[in-house]
Each structure stands twice: as C-alpha cells, then as structure tokens.
C-alpha cells in the first residue's frame, strides 16, 4: 500500500486499531455444493440475495430414447450394455454416457444438456431459474436442456440474464423412409427477465433466424439493459434463411432443422452477419415490454458505411443512466477501438483517456452517476488492464493505485456508498499471477485486498469480488479445497479408500462483522515485525474498518 494513502490519517488509525484477533468479514458459502462443484456469482441485491451460475450440475437426466445402443461408441465403451439398454447405468457407464452426449452438444440428433444453470440464492436456500427450458411430456419435468446464465437482479428480486431456447424433439421421415428424431429449438439464445416469478423474453429488434439478445442488469423501475441484433447485414445469410422455406433448396431435412443450423451460425459468426447495439427494454410490473430503446454509439457512421459495429450496455442505475462499451476512434486517429460508454438520454459519453489507454469498458454505475470499469493500458512495457472510477457529473476519471504498479485489475461493481469491488493480480511474480478480490473506498481513496479482511485460518481464498450492495455485503468468487466428486456428487475414493483433494470455484457471500477487527496473522511469529514494519499496514486496515462502519451509517446515497 502506498504511503500517501495513510500518512495523513495515521494518528486517527491509532484509535481505531483493536489489539485483539478477529476478522472484518465472515465468509458464507452459498448452499449449492450439493448441486455442482463450481459456482459463480454475478450480482447481489439489497436483501442479500445473490444470482449464481452453476457449471455442470450433478445428476444430469439422461434421455435414453435418444441413445443408439447399436452405435460403435456405446457398444465399445459401455461396461454393461444390457443393463444400459434397460435404462440402468452403473456409475462408470453413467459418466461415459454423459460425456458422450456432451461431446456431441449441438448435434441435432443428440440430447442437449445445459452446461450452466442459474440460481437465486441466500445463506440458507436456493431457487433454480428455468428460463426458456421445456417440459418433457412423458415425465412432466423440465428437460434441463437450455443453458442459462443469470446476470443481474434488482432489489425487488426480479432477475435478468441469457437463456437458450428450450429443446424439443421432432420426428421426421426422410425420402428414403428413414425415421429420424431431431432435437431442435426455435432460436439460439435470448435475454430474459424473471418478473414476479414469470419468465419473459426480451426480443431483439431484428429476429432473423431467431436473432440474438442478452440481458445484463435491471433497475428498480424494471428497465433492463443488454445487447441485441438490430440489423442483418449479410445478404448471403439472409438468402440462406429464405432458402429454408423452399424444400428443394434446403434438402431432405425439416425446415426447423435448417433454421436451427442458421441460428447456430448466427451465434458463432454474429460479428460478420449482424449489427448489434446496446438496448434498454422497459418492462411494466407484469413483465410486458412497453418500449425497446436502441442506444447510440461514440461514433456516427454515415448511411453509406456498410461496416458492422457492436456496442453494449451492461449496467443501469435507478435513474436510467446506463453504461457499457462502444466502438470509438483511438487517440483521434482513424483506427477503431472499444471505449467505455455512458448512455444518458440521447447522449453517449466516455472516460478521459490518456496516451497509454488502448481500450476501455464500463462495468457498473451507481445512483450518484459514478461509474467503474477497466482500461487496457501500457504499464512498463506490459499490456495490462487497470480499473478506473469515473464521475459522470464532473467528467473526472481516476485510476486508483491497486496491488502494485504492474498489477492488472478490473472493477466489477460500485454501490451507492462509493465502495468498489473487483479483482487484480496480487503477486508480483513472473508467469501466471494469482488474482485476489479487492475492496476500494472511492470517497477516501483506500484500497485493500479482501483476503486481508478474513480470519487467518479461513479455508477460502477470495479470487474475485463480483458485486456489492449498500450494506457492503459482497458476492464473491472463492477457491476452496474439497474432495473430488463424481457425476452424482458422491465423493470419489481411491483403491485404498482415501479421498483426493481438488480445488473448487465457489460462490460465497462476504458479510461484514459488526464490531469485527483485523486478524493479525503474524502476531505470534515475530513481535518486532508486528509492532514495527507491519504496524503501518495494520493501521491502514484498522482505519479501513472504521471508514466502512462510518460510511455505512453516516453517508447514505443521495439523488443526483
């Protein structure tokens, strides 16, 4: 930590420093470990509810009706083919069949299984979001076919994100009288909003081949921000879409199969097919879209410009100010780059870059119109990201000092108290650097790594801070060691009955400890270091605790 952060405040810190062991934050692992090994948080609201995405849930359901047990991969590798034909898989065959299905993800004759599932979770419970997933008519259960990413939620519990369209089966008889069962959906993926328990789709302005849209944030007025296709530019793609309705041109396949292939192509190559823009969808209290607003860019192409551009909006405050990224010209040249964008009514603004900035992205904005994000910069000959804070009202941009000069850092979120969270490289070593979540007090210019605020023996290492609410509760990503588990979630034992330890990425909630103190992990190692060289660091941390507590009580957000 740089001396200028604390020198003028050192005398005050002497009062704040408690001479006891403790911690400033307690770590609460969300109740998701029984559902999947890895989980990733994305947002937190005033009630402390966190939106979380789980990767590869345990106990995936296998649709045996779509398996060809006479195929070479199954005949060769299943250990008990007869039991498998009877829909009874042992653990080894269950793992293999799942891997076989996932290896053929996207194949129109294979079952589709979601790779990510979205949840809303608190400290004691969790709720699965289904998005556009479909219900199997035989079982009456959701198929778990649609990959879903939940990205944001407001203080009323309304959530937004991205969901694939749910898959369904379609029987088709070829010209050679061969029965084929297709597994299809009607669009690749689309933004959704969960309003009062009801999932609603957020349509893109251009829905050719289903179009594409994505939703990132929702404010208390149910304004949703994201990105969507606004115009199909590729004439050849448009021709291919039209050809799907002609049996002679599409060949011996269903029209829905033809369109499904094109929706996949659109998703994979959208940058050469369609224009995309930042979007604001205004929803009413029932989730109906009452307005779709296409946001501008930092550049203004003329009517003869056939280039494809992409902009985005990823956060919005309660007064309708949105932030994201837009194409821009680099350093007053004709070269294009990406720049942080602030959308205010019909105006698009950006940060004040310096000569070292190559590009930038805004990631969040609070109700005081203070935005955060990161810029790609040249630092001592290295290309690094550095987090920034930008006051839109005063048009002032600052790049706070982070872990060290050549550390890469990213800001993810800012609350209405001016507290910023994100992550950065915390070790000045060559090669791959470990990342750590951070907390930054914008109003007092105080920066600290979050692991310093936990108890010394915490089994969790905070690698990223994803979001923060006005109670300074933090949704964070942590690394934790645990026993290896199989596809069912059961602990794997070796031949000697011993467990194998592996690292997991888990979503946690960091809760401020009332009256908590900083845990001095070196207290019993070297008394001189603790009272001497380490004292300044402890003094800063103690002051940081006092600032957090004081700010939470005394500085409530005000309207801009």
Buried (B, 14 or more C-beta within 10 A) or exposed (E): BEEEBBEEBBEBBEEBBEEEBBBBBBBBBBBBBEBBBBBBBBBBBBBBBBBBBBBBBBBBBBBBEBBEEEEEEBEEBBEEBEEBBEEEBEEEBBBBBBEBBBEBEEEBEBBBBBBBBBBBBBEEEBBBBBBBBBEBEEEEEBBBBBBBBBBBBBBBBBBBBBBBBBBBBBEBEEEEEEEBEBBBBBBBBBBBBBBEEEBBBBBBBBBBBBBBBBBBBBBBEBBBBBBBBBEBBBEEBBEBBEBBEEEEEBEEBBEBBBBBBBBBBBBEEBEEBBBBBBBBBBBEEEBEBEEBBBBBBBBEEEEEEEEBBBBBBBBBBBBBBBBBBBBBEBEEEEEBBBBBBBBBEEEBBBBEBEEBBBBBBBBBBBBBBBBBBBBBBEBEEEEBBBBBBBBBEEEEBBBBBBBBEEBBBBBBBBBBBBBBBBBBBBEEEEEEBEBBBBBBBBEBBBBBBBBBBBBEEBEBBBBBBBBBBBBBBBBBBBBBEBBBBEBEBEEEEEEEEEEEEEEBBBBBBBBBBEEBBBBBBEBEEEEEEBEEEBBBBBBBBBBBBBBBBEBBEEEEBEEB
